[in-house]
Every structure is written in C-alpha cells, then in structure tokens.
C-alpha cells in the first residue's frame, strides 16, 4: 500500500509537465473561466494601460483530453467589447463609446487554430506557440501567440495592430476623445492575452510490487 501511494505521488508531481501533444497518462481539463486581457499604449513615451473584459463566453472543443491540443485547438471565445474594464470608469466609458462603439460589431471573436510546443526544459514552465484567428471590426486575422504553462495556469500572450483590422476610425476616435491625456498619441499596436486553469485528473497509477 505504501508503494502504491508513493507511485501515485510521483505521477501527480509530473501531471502538469505535459506539452502540447505529449500524452501524459492523465486526463486534462480546462477548469473555470477564460480571462482575456489587453494592453493599450498612449503618449509619445508609449505608456501602457492594462485591462480585461467582464463578459467573455468560452466554448471549449472538448470537456477533457489527453493533451493540450485535444482540449484547446478548436476552442473559441466571444468577447463583448462593451464590457471593457480598465478599472477606470471614465476611461472605460470612452473606450466603449469612442473606440469599440465605432466598430462594425461590438463582439470580438477568437478561435485557437493550432498549438505547438517548444523543446522541453527541465524544471522550467512548458512553453510553445499558438495560432489564433481573431475577428474584429469585420476583419479576420491569424495572430501568433506564445504560451507558458506552470502550476496549473495556461497563459498566452501576443500582439495585434489595429490598422490591420481596419480600425483607423476607431483609433482616431479614441485619440480625439483622450487627446490631452494621451498627449496626442494613441498607438495602433495592442498587447493581447488570455489565461485559464488546466487540471490533470484520473492519472493512471500502477502498483509497485
């Protein structure tokens, strides 16, 4: 019995060290909400402003699977841009009305198309790349993102250029609404990211006799 318990602990200690396609002997499942984040930039010094969205609808491709690919590729989110949250009420109102409000659709759609793991590094978080299709303002673009996975948290980061989404009018609108605060400069590149919890369960454990 003691050997069985020790064996179980060893397997569980490696449960979260899986990469995008490696079979772990465990069942992986995305657990809880997906948090979508962004970083906009203002002023000639390119000062960052961070925020999230309060209304994000996540549609998983599968409730569970044996690797990242099986539970993430094909998953999608629908983001209600009017729920933008930078923890500053006046700023959020301006973003909702003078930026997102000037786009053709209030929703932003994103879908994971592919995932590829980097070479494993001992005792380091698992890392890799994602290809994510983003639809905003009636334009679809495939955006590369990098991910890391550590302590049960899967987090991805990337960057988009608003001009590639035909958001010139929206960019000009927020720049005008915040002209003094932005010192006349609102940047078109925006950092994007998301994170979620991934749990490993039902690990296969063999008794050591």
C-alpha positions in Angstrom: 0.0 0.0 0.0 2.9 2.3 0.8 4.4 1.7 -2.6 1.1 2.5 -4.3 0.8 5.8 -2.5 4.4 6.8 -3.4 3.8 5.8 -7.0 0.7 8.0 -7.1 2.6 11.0 -5.7 5.3 10.7 -8.3 2.8 10.6 -11.2 0.9 13.5 -9.9 4.0 15.6 -9.5 4.5 15.3 -13.2 0.9 15.7 -14.2 1.2 19.4 -15.2 4.5 18.9 -17.0 2.9 17.9 -20.3 3.5 19.8 -23.6 1.1 20.4 -26.5 1.0 16.9 -27.9 2.7 14.6 -25.3 0.4 12.0 -23.8 0.7 12.2 -20.0 -1.4 9.2 -18.9 -3.7 11.8 -17.3 -7.0 13.4 -18.3 -6.5 17.2 -18.9 -9.5 19.6 -18.5 -9.8 23.3 -18.8 -11.4 24.5 -15.5 -13.2 27.7 -14.9 -13.4 30.9 -16.8 -11.1 32.2 -19.5 -9.7 35.7 -18.7 -9.0 37.9 -21.7 -6.6 40.8 -21.2 -5.2 43.7 -23.2 -2.6 46.4 -23.0 -3.1 49.6 -25.0 -0.4 52.3 -25.3 -0.6 56.1 -25.1 1.6 59.2 -25.2 4.9 59.5 -27.2 6.6 57.6 -24.4 4.3 54.6 -25.1 2.9 54.3 -21.6 0.9 51.0 -21.2 -2.7 50.8 -20.0 -3.9 47.4 -18.9 -7.4 46.0 -18.8 -9.7 43.0 -19.3 -13.3 42.2 -20.5 -16.0 41.3 -18.0 -18.2 39.4 -20.5 -16.3 36.6 -22.2 -18.2 33.5 -23.5 -15.9 30.5 -23.8 -16.8 27.5 -26.0 -14.5 24.5 -25.4 -13.9 22.0 -28.2 -13.9 19.1 -25.6 -14.5 18.9 -21.9 -11.3 16.8 -21.4 -8.5 15.2 -23.3 -5.0 13.7 -23.1 -3.0 16.7 -24.2 -3.3 20.5 -24.8 -4.2 20.0 -28.5 -7.2 17.9 -27.8 -8.8 20.4 -25.4 -7.7 23.7 -26.9 -7.5 23.6 -30.7 -10.9 24.5 -32.0 -12.0 26.3 -28.7 -13.3 29.8 -29.1 -14.4 32.9 -27.2 -16.9 35.6 -27.9 -15.9 38.9 -26.2 -18.4 41.6 -25.5 -16.3 44.7 -26.1 -18.8 47.0 -24.3 -17.7 45.2 -21.1 -14.2 46.6 -21.3 -12.7 47.1 -17.8 -9.5 49.1 -17.1 -10.6 49.8 -13.5 -11.2 53.4 -14.5 -14.9 54.3 -15.1 -14.3 57.4 -17.3 -11.7 55.6 -19.4 -14.0 52.6 -19.9 -16.9 54.7 -21.0 -14.7 56.4 -23.6 -13.3 53.1 -24.9 -16.8 51.7 -25.1 -18.2 54.7 -27.0 -15.4 56.3 -28.9 -13.4 53.2 -29.8 -15.4 49.9 -29.8 -18.5 51.9 -30.5 -17.1 52.9 -33.8 -16.5 49.3 -35.0 -18.9 47.3 -37.1 -19.6 44.8 -34.4 -19.4 45.1 -30.6 -18.3 41.4 -30.4 -14.7 40.2 -30.9 -14.4 36.5 -31.8 -11.3 34.4 -31.4 -10.6 30.7 -32.1 -7.5 28.6 -31.5 -6.4 27.1 -34.8 -3.1 25.3 -33.8 -0.7 24.7 -31.0 2.9 23.7 -31.0 5.2 23.0 -28.0 8.8 24.2 -27.6 11.5 21.8 -26.7 11.2 20.8 -23.0 13.5 22.4 -20.5 13.9 20.6 -17.2 12.4 22.4 -14.2 11.0 25.2 -16.4 7.5 26.1 -17.4 6.2 24.4 -20.5 6.2 26.9 -23.4 5.1 27.0 -27.1 3.2 28.8 -29.7 -0.5 29.2 -30.7 -2.1 30.4 -33.9 -5.3 32.2 -33.0 -7.9 33.5 -35.5 -9.3 36.9 -34.4 -12.3 38.5 -35.9 -12.8 42.2 -35.1 -14.5 45.0 -37.0 -15.5 42.6 -39.7 -11.9 41.6 -40.4 -10.3 38.1 -39.7 -6.6 37.8 -39.0 -4.5 34.8 -37.8 -2.3 36.0 -34.9 0.6 34.1 -33.4 0.8 33.9 -29.6 3.3 32.4 -27.2 2.1 30.4 -24.2 3.5 29.2 -20.9 2.1 26.6 -18.5 3.1 26.4 -14.9 1.3 25.5 -11.6 -1.9 24.6 -13.5 -2.2 28.0 -15.2 -2.1 28.2 -19.0 -1.3 31.7 -20.2 -0.9 33.1 -23.7 0.3 36.5 -25.0 0.6 38.2 -28.3 0.1 41.5 -30.1 -2.1 42.9 -32.8 -2.1 46.0 -35.0 -5.4 47.8 -35.0 -4.7 49.1 -38.5 -4.7 45.6 -39.8 -8.3 45.3 -38.6 -9.4 48.4 -40.5 -9.8 50.2 -37.1 -8.5 53.5 -38.3 -11.7 55.3 -37.5 -11.9 53.8 -34.0 -8.3 54.6 -33.3 -8.8 58.2 -34.4 -12.0 58.4 -32.3 -10.3 57.3 -29.0 -7.3 59.5 -29.8 -9.6 62.5 -30.2 -11.6 61.7 -27.0 -8.4 61.4 -25.0 -6.2 63.8 -26.9 -4.8 65.7 -23.9 -4.4 62.6 -21.7 -2.7 60.8 -24.5 -0.6 63.8 -25.4 -1.9 63.5 -28.9 -0.6 59.9 -29.4 -2.6 56.7 -29.3 -0.6 53.7 -30.6 -2.1 51.2 -33.0 -0.4 48.1 -31.5 -2.1 46.4 -28.7 -0.9 43.6 -26.4 -3.4 40.8 -26.0 -3.5 37.7 -23.8 -5.7 35.1 -22.1 -5.2 32.6 -19.3 -7.1 29.7 -17.8 -6.7 26.9 -15.4 -6.0 23.4 -16.7 -6.2 20.4 -14.3 -4.9 16.9 -14.6 -7.1 14.1 -13.2 -7.6 10.3 -13.5 -3.8 9.7 -13.8 -3.0 6.1 -14.5 -1.1 4.6 -11.5 0.3 1.1 -11.4 1.2 -0.5 -8.1 4.8 -1.4 -7.5 5.0 -4.9 -6.1 
